[in-house]
Amino acid sequence: MVRVLFVCLGNICRSPTAEGVFRKLVTEQGMELTIDVDSAGTHAYHIGDPPDQRAVQAAAYREIDLTHLRGRQATLKDFDYFDYLLAMDEENRRHLLSIAPSDLAHKVRLFMEFSNRFNEREVPDPYWGGASGFDRVLDMIEDAARGLLEDIRARHEI
Ligand code: 4NP
C-alpha cells in the first residue's frame, strides 16, 4: 500500500480538491486497493466542515464529488502512516516540517513538484478570491495528480 496525504491550510479548498481528483485517477486505473488517499489542514479552523461550496461546485463540473469529505487537522500520526505528505504551498510545507519528526521529514514535499505543465511551485490559496481561482486550482491539481501517479507507479513498480 502506498499512502498519500494532501495538505493545505484549512482542508476545505485545495487539499480536498486534490484528494478528490487523485482518488478519481487512482480508481480509474483500478488502483484503489493499492493507493490510499486522504487530506488534512495545517490549522484547526475547519475541523468537521465540508469543503467550500466553490470547491465542491468546481469539482462537480468535472464529475468529481467532494461532498462527503470533512475537514481535519494533520497530526503527528500522519507522519508515520503516510508515505507522501504533499503540501499545497511553501507555508504549508514549512508548517509540516516544523512539526515533523526529523527522521520522517523526507516524506514532506511540495505537490506541484509532480506537475509537468505548470512552472509554479505552489497551488495558490483560492479562499479569498472568486470562482475562477477554483478552476485554475483544479487545472493545476489535475496536472500534478497525473505526474504524481506516474511517479508512484515508477518508484514503487506498481
Ligand atoms: P485551503 O483554503 O487551505 O485551500 O483549504 C483556505 C481555507 C480557509 C482559510 C484559509 C485558506 N481560512 O483562513 O479560514
py3Dmol code that shows the C-alpha trace and the ligand (Angstrom):
import py3Dmol

protein = """\
ATOM      1  CA  MET A   1       0.000   0.000   0.000  1.00  0.00           C
ATOM      2  CA  VAL A   2       1.237   3.484  -0.884  1.00  0.00           C
ATOM      3  CA  ARG A   3      -0.297   6.212   1.258  1.00  0.00           C
ATOM      4  CA  VAL A   4      -0.714   9.824   0.146  1.00  0.00           C
ATOM      5  CA  LEU A   5      -1.855  12.785   2.262  1.00  0.00           C
ATOM      6  CA  PHE A   6      -2.597  16.152   0.641  1.00  0.00           C
ATOM      7  CA  VAL A   7      -2.169  19.111   2.970  1.00  0.00           C
ATOM      8  CA  CYS A   8      -3.281  22.752   2.779  1.00  0.00           C
ATOM      9  CA  LEU A   9      -4.172  25.337   5.414  1.00  0.00           C
ATOM     10  CA  GLY A  10      -7.892  24.817   6.019  1.00  0.00           C
ATOM     11  CA  ASN A  11      -8.593  21.418   4.382  1.00  0.00           C
ATOM     12  CA  ILE A  12     -11.685  22.897   2.729  1.00  0.00           C
ATOM     13  CA  CYS A  13     -10.389  24.145  -0.654  1.00  0.00           C
ATOM     14  CA  ARG A  14      -7.127  22.852  -2.129  1.00  0.00           C
ATOM     15  CA  SER A  15      -6.360  19.589  -0.327  1.00  0.00           C
ATOM     16  CA  PRO A  16      -9.880  18.090  -0.507  1.00  0.00           C
ATOM     17  CA  THR A  17      -9.858  19.007  -4.213  1.00  0.00           C
ATOM     18  CA  ALA A  18      -6.537  17.177  -4.594  1.00  0.00           C
ATOM     19  CA  GLU A  19      -7.917  14.214  -2.654  1.00  0.00           C
ATOM     20  CA  GLY A  20     -10.977  14.003  -4.928  1.00  0.00           C
ATOM     21  CA  VAL A  21      -9.000  14.432  -8.151  1.00  0.00           C
ATOM     22  CA  PHE A  22      -6.318  11.929  -7.190  1.00  0.00           C
ATOM     23  CA  ARG A  23      -8.803   9.362  -5.882  1.00  0.00           C
ATOM     24  CA  LYS A  24     -10.714   9.527  -9.167  1.00  0.00           C
ATOM     25  CA  LEU A  25      -7.493   8.963 -11.105  1.00  0.00           C
ATOM     26  CA  VAL A  26      -6.461   6.083  -8.839  1.00  0.00           C
ATOM     27  CA  THR A  27      -9.898   4.474  -9.203  1.00  0.00           C
ATOM     28  CA  GLU A  28      -9.865   4.874 -12.994  1.00  0.00           C
ATOM     29  CA  GLN A  29      -6.560   2.977 -13.001  1.00  0.00           C
ATOM     30  CA  GLY A  30      -8.034   0.251 -10.760  1.00  0.00           C
ATOM     31  CA  MET A  31      -5.512   1.043  -8.036  1.00  0.00           C
ATOM     32  CA  GLU A  32      -7.837   1.931  -5.177  1.00  0.00           C
ATOM     33  CA  LEU A  33      -6.660  -1.059  -3.113  1.00  0.00           C
ATOM     34  CA  THR A  34      -3.012  -0.146  -3.710  1.00  0.00           C
ATOM     35  CA  ILE A  35      -3.001   3.612  -3.132  1.00  0.00           C
ATOM     36  CA  ASP A  36      -4.597   5.168  -0.045  1.00  0.00           C
ATOM     37  CA  VAL A  37      -5.610   8.847  -0.334  1.00  0.00           C
ATOM     38  CA  ASP A  38      -6.532  11.411   2.325  1.00  0.00           C
ATOM     39  CA  SER A  39      -6.254  15.140   3.043  1.00  0.00           C
ATOM     40  CA  ALA A  40      -5.758  17.391   6.069  1.00  0.00           C
ATOM     41  CA  GLY A  41      -5.181  21.008   7.073  1.00  0.00           C
ATOM     42  CA  THR A  42      -2.295  22.530   8.976  1.00  0.00           C
ATOM     43  CA  HIS A  43      -4.794  24.578  11.027  1.00  0.00           C
ATOM     44  CA  ALA A  44      -7.862  23.725  13.089  1.00  0.00           C
ATOM     45  CA  TYR A  45     -10.297  26.347  11.739  1.00  0.00           C
ATOM     46  CA  HIS A  46     -12.417  23.945   9.684  1.00  0.00           C
ATOM     47  CA  ILE A  47     -12.357  20.648  11.562  1.00  0.00           C
ATOM     48  CA  GLY A  48     -15.562  18.738  10.724  1.00  0.00           C
ATOM     49  CA  ASP A  49     -16.582  21.155   7.955  1.00  0.00           C
ATOM     50  CA  PRO A  50     -17.476  20.063   4.405  1.00  0.00           C
ATOM     51  CA  PRO A  51     -15.354  21.527   1.592  1.00  0.00           C
ATOM     52  CA  ASP A  52     -16.006  25.119   0.485  1.00  0.00           C
ATOM     53  CA  GLN A  53     -19.095  25.315  -1.792  1.00  0.00           C
ATOM     54  CA  ARG A  54     -16.990  26.878  -4.558  1.00  0.00           C
ATOM     55  CA  ALA A  55     -14.573  23.935  -4.465  1.00  0.00           C
ATOM     56  CA  VAL A  56     -17.478  21.454  -4.450  1.00  0.00           C
ATOM     57  CA  GLN A  57     -19.051  23.183  -7.461  1.00  0.00           C
ATOM     58  CA  ALA A  58     -15.843  23.495  -9.499  1.00  0.00           C
ATOM     59  CA  ALA A  59     -15.072  19.808  -8.901  1.00  0.00           C
ATOM     60  CA  ALA A  60     -18.660  18.745  -9.710  1.00  0.00           C
ATOM     61  CA  TYR A  61     -18.310  20.332 -13.183  1.00  0.00           C
ATOM     62  CA  ARG A  62     -15.505  17.807 -13.730  1.00  0.00           C
ATOM     63  CA  GLU A  63     -17.552  14.940 -12.288  1.00  0.00           C
ATOM     64  CA  ILE A  64     -15.641  14.808  -9.039  1.00  0.00           C
ATOM     65  CA  ASP A  65     -17.716  14.548  -5.851  1.00  0.00           C
ATOM     66  CA  LEU A  66     -16.279  16.263  -2.769  1.00  0.00           C
ATOM     67  CA  THR A  67     -19.496  16.474  -0.746  1.00  0.00           C
ATOM     68  CA  HIS A  68     -18.733  13.598   1.638  1.00  0.00           C
ATOM     69  CA  LEU A  69     -15.323  14.974   2.723  1.00  0.00           C
ATOM     70  CA  ARG A  70     -14.858  16.646   6.128  1.00  0.00           C
ATOM     71  CA  GLY A  71     -12.055  18.856   7.396  1.00  0.00           C
ATOM     72  CA  ARG A  72      -9.434  17.519   9.772  1.00  0.00           C
ATOM     73  CA  GLN A  73      -6.111  18.755  11.072  1.00  0.00           C
ATOM     74  CA  ALA A  74      -2.834  16.982  10.294  1.00  0.00           C
ATOM     75  CA  THR A  75      -1.407  15.140  13.304  1.00  0.00           C
ATOM     76  CA  LEU A  76       1.906  13.569  14.278  1.00  0.00           C
ATOM     77  CA  LYS A  77       0.493  10.122  13.458  1.00  0.00           C
ATOM     78  CA  ASP A  78       0.190  11.184   9.823  1.00  0.00           C
ATOM     79  CA  PHE A  79       3.981  11.235   9.524  1.00  0.00           C
ATOM     80  CA  ASP A  80       4.108   7.541  10.468  1.00  0.00           C
ATOM     81  CA  TYR A  81       1.152   6.395   8.410  1.00  0.00           C
ATOM     82  CA  PHE A  82       1.616   8.238   5.128  1.00  0.00           C
ATOM     83  CA  ASP A  83       4.465   7.810   2.638  1.00  0.00           C
ATOM     84  CA  TYR A  84       3.864  11.198   0.985  1.00  0.00           C
ATOM     85  CA  LEU A  85       2.725  14.362   2.788  1.00  0.00           C
ATOM     86  CA  LEU A  86       2.201  16.774  -0.096  1.00  0.00           C
ATOM     87  CA  ALA A  87       1.927  20.445   0.778  1.00  0.00           C
ATOM     88  CA  MET A  88      -0.002  22.828  -1.464  1.00  0.00           C
ATOM     89  CA  ASP A  89       2.307  25.788  -0.764  1.00  0.00           C
ATOM     90  CA  GLU A  90       5.540  26.732   0.946  1.00  0.00           C
ATOM     91  CA  GLU A  91       3.772  27.909   4.085  1.00  0.00           C
ATOM     92  CA  ASN A  92       2.035  24.544   4.469  1.00  0.00           C
ATOM     93  CA  ARG A  93       5.341  22.774   3.799  1.00  0.00           C
ATOM     94  CA  ARG A  94       7.158  24.851   6.425  1.00  0.00           C
ATOM     95  CA  HIS A  95       4.393  24.173   8.923  1.00  0.00           C
ATOM     96  CA  LEU A  96       4.585  20.417   8.335  1.00  0.00           C
ATOM     97  CA  LEU A  97       8.381  20.477   8.635  1.00  0.00           C
ATOM     98  CA  SER A  98       8.105  22.387  11.916  1.00  0.00           C
ATOM     99  CA  ILE A  99       6.157  19.512  13.500  1.00  0.00           C
ATOM    100  CA  ALA A 100       7.696  16.555  11.593  1.00  0.00           C
ATOM    101  CA  PRO A 101       9.869  14.058  13.478  1.00  0.00           C
ATOM    102  CA  SER A 102      13.299  14.644  11.918  1.00  0.00           C
ATOM    103  CA  ASP A 103      13.635  11.072  10.605  1.00  0.00           C
ATOM    104  CA  LEU A 104      10.298  11.436   8.730  1.00  0.00           C
ATOM    105  CA  ALA A 105      10.745  14.954   7.330  1.00  0.00           C
ATOM    106  CA  HIS A 106      11.764  13.499   3.946  1.00  0.00           C
ATOM    107  CA  LYS A 107       8.115  12.489   3.418  1.00  0.00           C
ATOM    108  CA  VAL A 108       7.116  16.181   3.163  1.00  0.00           C
ATOM    109  CA  ARG A 109       7.171  17.528  -0.403  1.00  0.00           C
ATOM    110  CA  LEU A 110       5.510  20.241  -2.452  1.00  0.00           C
ATOM    111  CA  PHE A 111       2.684  18.724  -4.512  1.00  0.00           C
ATOM    112  CA  MET A 112       3.492  20.907  -7.552  1.00  0.00           C
ATOM    113  CA  GLU A 113       6.904  19.207  -7.823  1.00  0.00           C
ATOM    114  CA  PHE A 114       4.972  16.491  -9.672  1.00  0.00           C
ATOM    115  CA  SER A 115       3.414  18.839 -12.230  1.00  0.00           C
ATOM    116  CA  ASN A 116       4.603  18.651 -15.840  1.00  0.00           C
ATOM    117  CA  ARG A 117       2.670  21.545 -17.392  1.00  0.00           C
ATOM    118  CA  PHE A 118       2.971  24.241 -14.699  1.00  0.00           C
ATOM    119  CA  ASN A 119       6.109  26.009 -13.558  1.00  0.00           C
ATOM    120  CA  GLU A 120       4.578  27.274 -10.314  1.00  0.00           C
ATOM    121  CA  ARG A 121       5.762  25.522  -7.179  1.00  0.00           C
ATOM    122  CA  GLU A 122       2.642  26.405  -5.184  1.00  0.00           C
ATOM    123  CA  VAL A 123      -1.105  25.867  -5.609  1.00  0.00           C
ATOM    124  CA  PRO A 124      -2.410  29.390  -4.819  1.00  0.00           C
ATOM    125  CA  ASP A 125      -4.906  29.745  -1.983  1.00  0.00           C
ATOM    126  CA  PRO A 126      -8.285  30.399  -3.703  1.00  0.00           C
ATOM    127  CA  TYR A 127     -10.192  31.088  -0.469  1.00  0.00           C
ATOM    128  CA  TRP A 128     -10.262  34.900  -0.666  1.00  0.00           C
ATOM    129  CA  GLY A 129     -10.853  35.139  -4.435  1.00  0.00           C
ATOM    130  CA  GLY A 130     -13.631  34.325  -6.906  1.00  0.00           C
ATOM    131  CA  ALA A 131     -14.829  31.179  -8.651  1.00  0.00           C
ATOM    132  CA  SER A 132     -12.205  31.352 -11.418  1.00  0.00           C
ATOM    133  CA  GLY A 133      -9.485  30.784  -8.814  1.00  0.00           C
ATOM    134  CA  PHE A 134     -11.002  27.402  -8.073  1.00  0.00           C
ATOM    135  CA  ASP A 135     -10.932  26.409 -11.739  1.00  0.00           C
ATOM    136  CA  ARG A 136      -7.265  27.283 -12.033  1.00  0.00           C
ATOM    137  CA  VAL A 137      -6.556  25.346  -8.828  1.00  0.00           C
ATOM    138  CA  LEU A 138      -8.285  22.346 -10.420  1.00  0.00           C
ATOM    139  CA  ASP A 139      -6.214  22.663 -13.617  1.00  0.00           C
ATOM    140  CA  MET A 140      -3.015  22.695 -11.580  1.00  0.00           C
ATOM    141  CA  ILE A 141      -4.096  19.856  -9.318  1.00  0.00           C
ATOM    142  CA  GLU A 142      -5.210  17.633 -12.221  1.00  0.00           C
ATOM    143  CA  ASP A 143      -1.815  18.012 -13.862  1.00  0.00           C
ATOM    144  CA  ALA A 144       0.202  17.404 -10.685  1.00  0.00           C
ATOM    145  CA  ALA A 145      -2.028  14.424  -9.809  1.00  0.00           C
ATOM    146  CA  ARG A 146      -1.206  12.750 -13.134  1.00  0.00           C
ATOM    147  CA  GLY A 147       2.511  13.341 -12.548  1.00  0.00           C
ATOM    148  CA  LEU A 148       2.253  12.025  -9.006  1.00  0.00           C
ATOM    149  CA  LEU A 149       0.560   8.814 -10.119  1.00  0.00           C
ATOM    150  CA  GLU A 150       3.228   8.235 -12.784  1.00  0.00           C
ATOM    151  CA  ASP A 151       5.957   8.839 -10.199  1.00  0.00           C
ATOM    152  CA  ILE A 152       4.396   6.459  -7.664  1.00  0.00           C
ATOM    153  CA  ARG A 153       3.909   3.718 -10.255  1.00  0.00           C
ATOM    154  CA  ALA A 154       7.505   4.002 -11.419  1.00  0.00           C
ATOM    155  CA  ARG A 155       9.062   4.298  -7.955  1.00  0.00           C
ATOM    156  CA  HIS A 156       7.028   1.513  -6.365  1.00  0.00           C
ATOM    157  CA  GLU A 157       6.839  -0.650  -9.511  1.00  0.00           C
ATOM    158  CA  ILE A 158       3.039  -0.920  -9.344  1.00  0.00           C
TER     159      ILE A 158
END
"""
ligand_1 = """\
14
4NP
P -7.408 25.860 1.872
O -8.035 27.339 1.831
O -6.152 25.953 2.715
O -7.091 25.572 0.442
O -8.463 24.948 2.461
C -8.297 28.095 2.978
C -9.434 27.819 3.721
C -9.719 28.568 4.849
C -8.856 29.578 5.234
C -7.714 29.845 4.505
C -7.435 29.087 3.370
N -9.168 30.358 6.386
O -8.413 31.301 6.676
O -10.152 30.054 7.074
"""
view = py3Dmol.view(width=600, height=400)
view.addModel(protein, "pdb")
view.setStyle({"model": 0}, {"cartoon": {"style": "trace"}})
view.addModel(ligand_1, "xyz")
view.setStyle({"model": 1}, {"stick": {}})
view.zoomTo()
view.show()
